Amino acid sequence: MERKIKMIWDFRGSAAQRTAEHHCIHLEEYAQEKEPGPVLTGVEVHGEFHSSAFMVVKESRVADLREILKPHRGQIYTEG
């Protein structure tokens, strides 16, 4: 089974949560148009001034998507 990677975009400031939510919409649109199979996307609020948008993809897709979507960071995704 191929590992999954959580690609993460961080946003900071008073509008961080709204910005992350908006970015997530664009990630969902991209995934529906370009990615085979279902892709998990979402928003995490880390505090009043820090939120992130994320997209979970198969590890084999990371190199290509990193060049196109330019995430700030990534981590191995574990369900649960």
C-alpha positions as CSV (number, residue, x, y, z in Angstrom):
1,M,0.0,0.0,0.0
2,E,1.4,3.4,-1.0
3,R,2.0,6.0,1.7
4,K,-0.1,9.1,1.7
5,I,1.4,12.6,2.2
6,K,-0.4,15.6,3.6
7,M,0.6,18.7,1.7
8,I,0.1,21.8,3.9
9,W,-0.3,25.5,3.2
10,D,0.1,27.7,6.3
11,F,-1.6,31.1,6.7
12,R,-1.0,33.6,9.5
13,G,-2.6,36.8,10.6
14,S,-6.1,37.9,11.6
15,A,-7.6,36.5,8.3
16,A,-5.7,33.2,8.5
17,Q,-8.8,31.0,8.8
18,R,-10.8,32.7,6.0
19,T,-7.7,32.5,3.8
20,A,-7.2,28.8,4.5
21,E,-10.9,28.1,3.8
22,H,-10.7,29.9,0.5
23,H,-7.4,28.2,-0.5
24,C,-9.1,24.8,0.3
25,I,-11.8,25.6,-2.2
26,H,-9.1,26.0,-4.9
27,L,-7.5,22.7,-3.8
28,E,-10.8,20.9,-4.1
29,E,-11.4,22.3,-7.6
30,Y,-7.9,21.3,-8.7
31,A,-8.3,17.8,-7.3
32,Q,-11.7,17.3,-9.0
33,E,-10.3,18.4,-12.3
34,K,-6.8,16.9,-12.3
35,E,-6.4,14.1,-9.8
36,P,-7.5,10.5,-10.3
37,G,-9.6,9.2,-7.5
38,P,-10.8,10.9,-4.3
39,V,-8.5,13.4,-2.6
40,L,-8.9,14.5,1.0
41,T,-8.8,18.2,1.6
42,G,-9.5,20.4,4.6
43,V,-8.7,23.2,7.0
44,E,-7.1,23.1,10.4
45,V,-7.2,26.0,12.8
46,H,-4.1,26.0,15.0
47,G,-4.9,29.2,16.9
48,E,-6.4,32.7,16.4
49,F,-3.7,33.8,14.0
50,H,-2.6,30.5,12.3
51,S,-4.6,28.2,10.1
52,S,-3.7,25.8,7.4
53,A,-5.2,24.2,4.3
54,F,-4.2,20.7,3.3
55,M,-4.5,18.1,0.6
56,V,-3.7,14.4,1.1
57,V,-2.3,12.6,-1.9
58,K,-0.4,9.4,-2.8
59,E,3.3,9.7,-2.3
60,S,3.9,9.0,-6.0
61,R,2.1,12.3,-6.9
62,V,4.0,14.5,-4.5
63,A,6.9,15.5,-6.7
64,D,4.6,16.7,-9.6
65,L,2.1,18.4,-7.3
66,R,4.9,20.1,-5.3
67,E,6.1,21.9,-8.4
68,I,2.5,22.9,-9.5
69,L,0.9,23.8,-6.1
70,K,3.9,24.8,-4.1
71,P,2.9,23.7,-0.6
72,H,4.7,25.2,2.4
73,R,5.4,21.8,4.0
74,G,4.3,18.2,4.1
75,Q,4.1,15.2,6.4
76,I,3.3,11.5,6.2
77,Y,-0.5,11.2,6.6
78,T,-1.9,8.6,9.0
79,E,-5.6,8.0,9.3
80,G,-7.3,8.2,12.6
